[in-house]
Amino acid sequence: MEKPLLELIETHILKKYTTLRYDINALTGGYKVDHAILTGIAQGDRRTNSSFKRAFVSFEEGMKCVEKLVEKGIIEIESSQHHLANKRGDSKVAKKLLFTAPFLRFWFAFVSPIYKGIKEGNFKEFYTLFENRQAEFSDFIFDELAMEFTRDFFEEDPIKQIGKYWDENLEISLVAKTTSGKIVAANCKYRDSKIKKTDINKLIEDCKDAGLQVDTFMYFTKKGYTTEVKSLKNETLRLFNAKSLKLLLEQK
């Protein structure tokens, strides 16, 4: 853990490309269309429609590939938590696709799309791609860590259901329901700038628009909050930063 991340990636992944590619092809089957869809998932917003567009395949062909990939345990299908807003699932709202293994998400985001140079030992294109997309790629990881943190945070009133909410107009990083029936909603922003009151207000308004009757709002950010936002912190608005997630390490 003392070594730089990029050094570890080069040593354990890029320089071992041929071996890793063989193992991954054995897992996926090595089909070009399947790999194109997996790259579409890894590099996009994970929605079925946008993933298939990135892969240049029709929705019907894409879903056939997804079914195979789900059967192989490579991805899972994720639905919006509409029921926490007392709504039925909207057929117009695309499902999202989730990698079961974080390494595969990394591989299809940064390695598979530019494999030719990596295979030849030229990593320049990888470093450019990684630099340009690392922050975006990390957003999802931060969301997942926040979700695990939320499970641990509500010890006295355990989380019963948890996930994400999205529709055609908005997205909420995390929505959950506790055993007692309380609704929790959160947004996560893995960015260097501080969270402002407008960010908090947007979360509140988005929840209202979604029809969520929220009891506790939470916000997770990489750095921190403005003084104005800190003054708003109370039992119904919980604020956390990246350091707060150390709690996950302490409890393992």
N, C-alpha and C positions, 0 to 999 in steps of 0.2 A: 504493500500500500504506500510505501514511501516513494516509489518511482512515478514519474509523470504519466498521465493517462495515455498520451499519444505514443510514448515509448512502449508501453505495455501492449497497446493495440498492434503496433508494428511487429513486435516480437512474437506475440502469441496468436495473431490473426492474419495479418497481411503476409508475413513471411511463411505462414503455414497454409496459404490459400489452397493449394492443390489438395492437400489432405482433407481440409475442412469442406471443400466443395464436394469431394467424393462422399463424405458422410452426409452432407445436407441433401445431395441428390438421391442418396439411398433412402432418405426419410421422405422427401417430397415426391420422388419419381422423376424429377429432372425435366418435367414438361415446360416448354417455353411459356405457354399461356398461363399456367399456374404460377410460374415465377414472376411474370409480368403483373399479375394480380397481387401477389404478395408484396412486390415493390410498390404498387399503387397504394396498398394499405399502409405500408411502412412510411411512405413519404407524404401521405395526405391526411385527411381528417377522419379516415377509417370508415366513412359511410360507403355503403355498397355502390351507390350510383357513381360517386366521384372516383372510387377505386377502379371501377370497370372502365370509366372514361380514360383514366390514366393508362390503363392497359390496352386501350383501343379494342375492347370486346363489347358485345351486346350484353344487355342485362340477363337475357336467358342463358347465354353461354357462360357468363360470369357466375351465375348462381349454380350452374352445374359443377363448375370448378370448385366453388366454395363448399358445396356438399361433400365433394371428395376430400378436400383439405380438412374439413371438420371431422370426417370419419377417421382420418389419419391422426387426428389429435394435434394438428399444427395450428389451427385457429379455432376461435369460438365466435358465435353470433351473439351480439349484445343488443338489448332493446332499451329504449328510453323508459325511465321510471314514471310513465304517465299515471299509473295507478296511485302513486302517492299524491297526485293532484285530483284524485277521484275521477280520472278520465280513462276511457278505454283507449287501447293502442290505436293510433291513427295510421291507417294503411298507407297514407301519403308520406309518412315520416320514414326515411330510410333506416334500415338497421345499420349497426356498426360492427366491424370485424376486429377481433382482438387476438393477437398472437398469444399462444399459451406459454412460449418461452421467450424472455426478453432478448436473448442472443439472436434468435431468428429475426426479430424486428430490426436489430442493428445490422445484421448481415444483408437483409433485403433493402434497407435504407441506404447503406453506404458502400457495400462491397459488390453485391450482385449486379447493380446497374452499370458499373464501370470495371468489370472483372478483367477486361483485356489488358489494361495497363498494369493492374495488380499482379496478374499472372506472369507478366514479363518482368516484374520487380520494380516497376515505375509507380511510386506512390504519390506523385505530385497531385494528380487529379483527386485522389482520395482526400488529401489534406485540405484542398480547396473546398470540396463538397462538405467535409466534416465541419470546417470553420463556418461555412455559410448556413448550415442547417442544425448545428449542435443545439442552439438555444430552443429552436422549435421542437427538436427531437426530445429535449429534456422536459418540456412542458408536460407531456403525458406521464413521464416517470414521476414528476413532482405531484401530479394528480393522484397517482396510485399510492404514493407514500402518504399523502394527506388522507386518503381513504382508510389506510391501515391505522394511521394515528387516530382518526375519529373513532374507529372501533374500540381502541384502547382507552380513549379519553372518557367515553361514557360508560364507566365501570358500574356505577350505581344504578343506571337505567340503560342496560345493554342495547346495542343496536340490533334491531330485528331484520331490517331490510336496508340495503345501501346500493347506490349506483349513481348514474349520471342522468340528467334530464336534457333533452333537446327536442326541438320541433323545427318547423321551416324557418322560424324567425329568430330563435335565441337558443343559447346553450348555458347550462348551469353545471359547473364542474362536479358537484356532489350534492346529492339529496339522500336523506336517510330517514328512517322511522324507528324510534326506540320502542322498547317493550311496552312502555306505558302509553304509547301512541303519540309522543311528541315528534314534530317534524323538524328536521335539521337541514339547512341548506348552506352551501359554501362555494366560493370561487377560489381558484388558485392561479397565481400569476408568478411565474418564474422569471422575474426581470429585475434589473438593477435599480430602476426608479422606484421611489416610495409610493405607496398606495394613498390616493387622495379620497376626500369625502365623496367626490363624484363616482369613484369606483364602488364605494359602499352603497351609494344610492342606486346605482345601476343594478347591483345584485338584488336589492330590495324590490325595485320596480320589475325586474325580470321575473322574480318569484310571484309577484302579484299578477303579472300578465299570464304566467303559466297556471295560475289558479292554486298555487301552493300556500297553505295556511301555516306559515313558518313560526316556530316557537323559539328557535335559536339559530342565529346567523353566525357563520364562521368565515374567516378569510385567512388564506395562506399565501405568503409572498416570500421571495428570496431574501430581500433586504429588510424592509420595514415600512413604517407608516409616518405620515405627517403628524405634527403635533395636534392638529385639529382632529384627526381620526383617532389618535390615542386617547383623547379626552372623551370620545364616544364609547369607549370600551366599558362593557357591563355584563351582566349575566345573560343578556340576550344577544350580545355581539362579542364574540370571542376572536381575538387577533393572534396570529401565529406567524413565525418566520422560519427559515430553514433550520436555525439552531434548535427550534422547538422539537423538530423531528428526531433529535438525539434520543428522545424518550423511547423510540422504537428499538434502538440498540441496547438501552439499559434493561429492557424487558425481555430480551431474547436470551 
